[in-house]
Amino acid sequence: MRARAWPLPLALVSLAFAASLLLAGALPLIDPDEGRNAEVAREMSVGGDLVIPHLAGMPYLDKPPAFFWATALAIRLLGPTPLAARLPAALAAALTLLALAHLALRQSGRRLALRAVALLAAAPLFAVLSAYCIFDMPLTLCVTVLWTALARELSEGALPRRRAAMFAAVTLGVLLKGPVMLAWALGGSLAAALLLRRRDPLRWLAWWPGWLMVAGLAGGWFALATARHPEYPHYAFVEETFERLSRGTFHREQPWWFMPAVLIIGTLPWSLATPWRDLRAGASPVRDPASRRMLDAHGVALGFVLFGVVFFTLSHSKLVTYCLPALPPLAWLAAAAWNDPRPHRWPALMLAGLFGALGVACLVGRGGWLQALSQAPASSGVETGRALGLALLGAAMLGLAAAMTRRPGLAFVTTLLFAPIALGTGRPLAAAYAATQSGAPLAHAIAAAGGGPVRYEACYSPGTDYLLGHGGTLVATGDAWITSNYQLRYRAALAARGGWTPLAADAPTPGARVVVRPASSPGDPPAGWTECFHDRRFVAFRADATP
């Protein structure tokens, strides 16, 4: 791999990273996921407990601590801002693109590297989650490091440092999301072995120093957490893992076609417009080392894609973000198909038809469906619908031109336009939607009212606490406000150890300057208090004068 092949892929990765940072700073954090994850990291950065994450002052063991470590560091550097909370995801996305480019440069060359990076960066699901405060993008980095290193091992042989990197990725993945990283490692490797019809993709699993690393680091944290919270093994393995996969107790069940549909929609338009039949086109016989190298990489990539689809289709817990680790190997396969320079008309016609249909839908509907989805003002929906429709029709014309001139390069560029068009023109509606689901408006209203300690009654907005930079006092009325499955299921054990912080409904909170209640049941304001905020989720009252 020559050093002079890197500048263009690096430039493309840098451009994608800049776009992620721009998106990360443009929108408020969305509750419950982003606000909760950011607040857990803020409490870690303030409290200093690196072993047990906390939310609202209570142990939060729904996920291991690695993601919170990274986010807490970003908060220390940048303060409690949306950009700080989303920075680890943006960095993980950029490193994932680099890992993909590195494999392409080793296996083929700059042309494949550029195509793979461009396709992955332009996938709508990848682009959005690169600026989202959630665990799945760092997990995607770990899975990508694993399968790209495995592909290199099949073509170049086993090396101790490469296997150390593979097991480091497994270790970090376990510390990010728990046993699901082991499922990706074992299941993806097994699927690759079945596709390639040989045992080579499984040999790395027998490297015992790597398992010592996993046991020492990930197992060491697990032992420390269990020593402080003895119920944690049951929660982690039985409830969080087994029940999530085999039962609907987490209320995340979806139809069998959900994950394949997410994979297709999340990578539009190239999931439909890629000339997949040309994936092997032009390949030399298998005895050619270069061809063999590429076929091995294709087998590994396809194995990890198929594992992700099958595993999460069978699981009773399905979320859109779960299939994110399957996007990089899918982008690799798509890039290999596009790497064939022969002209094709049907991908360009597919692009023209898809963009044209979407553009007409936006113009005819006058953005009404976009406005309904985002809950934005009607005027914003009309303006955004018009801009989006015209931009998509312009992309359709490019696709048509590519079909007429049989220029595969122009067709490929057209496949990259959907995410930039959607995110660029749809920003006002995205901001309007985010505001309805964010704790930012409440935080701004509290700050404008003079700030001070906050009392939450029968509700909670962790995103508000994050932006205010301090935790509020929770008053326990029911359990609808609890966003942590661990806290919900083990509150009795936490209370017995003094780890349950919410107060009883009639308990006073001396010094509270703001009271927050659910908008569905705000009740009368406390005596001497006036309303300072009201939206679809919350109502806030502030004290009229300092007591």
Sequence and secondary structure as in RCSB ss.txt:
>XXXX:A:sequence
MRARAWPLPLALVSLAFAASLLLAGALPLIDPDEGRNAEVAREMSVGGDLVIPHLAGMPYLDKPPAFFWATALAI
RLLGPTPLAARLPAALAAALTLLALAHLALRQSGRRLALRAVALLAAAPLFAVLSAYCIFDMPLTLCVTVLWTAL
ARELSEGALPRRRAAMFAAVTLGVLLKGPVMLAWALGGSLAAALLLRRRDPLRWLAWWPGWLMVAGLAGGWFALA
TARHPEYPHYAFVEETFERLSRGTFHREQPWWFMPAVLIIGTLPWSLATPWRDLRAGASPVRDPASRRMLDAHGV
ALGFVLFGVVFFTLSHSKLVTYCLPALPPLAWLAAAAWNDPRPHRWPALMLAGLFGALGVACLVGRGGWLQALSQ
APASSGVETGRALGLALLGAAMLGLAAAMTRRPGLAFVTTLLFAPIALGTGRPLAAAYAATQSGAPLAHAIAAAG
GGPVRYEACYSPGTDYLLGHGGTLVATGDAWITSNYQLRYRAALAARGGWTPLAADAPTPGARVVVRPASSPGDP
PAGWTECFHDRRFVAFRADATP
>XXXX:A:secstr
  GGGSHHHHHHHHHHHHHHHHHHHHS   TTHHHHHHHHHHHHHHH  SSS EETTEE  SS SHHHHHHHHHH
HHH SSHHHHHHHHHHHHHHHHHHHHHHHHHHT HHHHHHHHHHHHH HHHHHHTTS STHHHHHHHHHHHHHHH
HHHHHH   HHHHHHHHHHHHHHHHHHTTHHHHHHHHHHHHHHHHHTSSGGGGGGG HHHHHHIIIIIHHHHHHH
HHH TTHHIIIIIIIIIIHHH STTS    TTHHHHHHHHTTTTHHHHS GGGTTTT   TTSHHHHHHHHHHHH
HHHHHHHHHHHHHHSS   GGGGGGGHHHHHHHHHHHHT  S  SHHHHHHHHHHHHHHHHHHHTTTHHHHHHHT
  HHHHHHHHHHHHHHHHHHHHHHHHHHHHT HHHHHHHHTSHHHHHHHHTHHHHHHHHHHH SHHHHHHHHHTT
   EEEES   HHHHHHHTS  EEE SSSTT   HHHHHSHHHHHHTT    B TT   TT  EEEEETTS    
 TTEEEEEE SSEEEEEESS  
